[in-house]
Structure formats: C-alpha cells, structure tokens
C-alpha cells in the first residue's frame, strides 16, 4: 500500500466498500425495473 499501517477493521472496510457499492447499484437497478410497470399502470389509470 502506501507504507502506513492500518487497523484491521479499516482495511476490511476498504475491501468491503466496493462490494457494498456494487450491491447497492444492483439493488437500485432491480428496484427501477420492478417499479417501472407499476408506474406505467398508474399513469394509464390517471394516478401519479
């Protein structure tokens, strides 16, 4: 790394953060795909 020592928990956070970000992005994409048809139906029936 850069020659400095990091506490173990900080190193784990650095390793897990990209995984958490990727899971959040996947979750957002799934939510958008699932909610799109319902939004379309709501517009067709005069809501939203």
Buried (B, 14 or more C-beta within 10 A) or exposed (E): EEEEEEEEEEEEEEEEEEEEEEEEEEEEEEEEEEEEEEEEEEEEEEEE
